[in-house]
């Protein structure tokens, strides 16, 4: 029995695309660092720290954007509470 929503898939929003790309990049980076460790016996610790730190900052920025959208009621440029009190 075919469902009502079968074949209808919503397109991914920008934040979902960024998270998928970020996850894919991090998996590839970690695999590359494992191969580097096997080949050389050590890894570039500063590079790892910078890449993972930058990825964390990106994820936190996306979380902040999502939280601000939820607080504002889902609107990108949400209405201030002060405007509602003035009415």
C-alpha positions in Angstrom: 0.0 0.0 0.0 1.5 3.3 -1.0 1.6 6.0 1.6 0.3 9.5 1.1 3.8 11.0 1.3 5.7 8.4 -0.6 8.1 10.0 -3.1 7.5 13.5 -1.7 10.6 14.5 0.2 11.3 18.0 1.4 14.5 19.5 0.2 17.2 19.9 2.9 17.6 23.3 4.4 20.9 25.1 4.4 21.9 24.2 8.0 21.3 20.5 7.2 23.5 20.7 4.1 26.2 22.4 6.1 26.1 19.7 8.9 26.3 16.9 6.3 29.3 18.5 4.6 30.9 19.2 8.0 30.4 15.6 9.1 31.7 14.2 5.8 34.8 16.5 6.0 35.5 15.4 9.6 35.2 11.7 8.8 37.6 12.1 5.9 40.0 14.2 8.0 40.0 11.6 10.8 40.7 8.8 8.3 43.5 10.9 6.8 45.0 11.4 10.3 44.8 7.7 11.0 46.6 6.9 7.8 49.2 9.6 8.6 49.8 8.1 12.0 50.2 4.6 10.5 52.7 5.9 7.9 54.7 8.4 10.0 54.1 7.3 13.6 52.8 10.7 14.7 50.2 13.2 13.7 50.2 17.1 13.4 48.6 17.9 16.7 48.2 21.6 16.0 46.4 20.9 12.7 44.0 18.5 14.4 43.3 21.0 17.2 42.6 23.8 14.7 40.4 21.8 12.4 38.3 20.3 15.2 38.1 23.6 17.0 36.9 25.4 13.8 34.3 22.7 13.2 33.1 23.1 16.8 32.7 26.8 16.3 30.8 26.2 13.1 28.4 23.8 14.8 27.9 26.2 17.7 27.1 29.0 15.2 24.5 26.9 13.5 23.0 26.0 16.9 22.9 29.7 17.8 21.0 30.5 14.6 18.6 27.7 15.2 17.9 28.8 18.8 17.4 32.4 17.8 14.8 31.2 15.1 13.0 29.1 17.7 12.9 32.0 20.2 11.6 34.5 17.6 8.9 32.1 16.6 10.4 30.7 13.4 10.8 34.0 11.6 14.2 35.1 10.5 13.6 38.7 11.4 11.2 38.1 14.3 9.1 40.8 15.9 10.4 42.3 19.1 8.3 41.9 22.3 8.5 45.7 22.8 6.4 46.2 19.6 3.7 44.0 21.0 3.6 45.8 24.3 3.2 49.2 22.5 0.0 48.1 20.9 
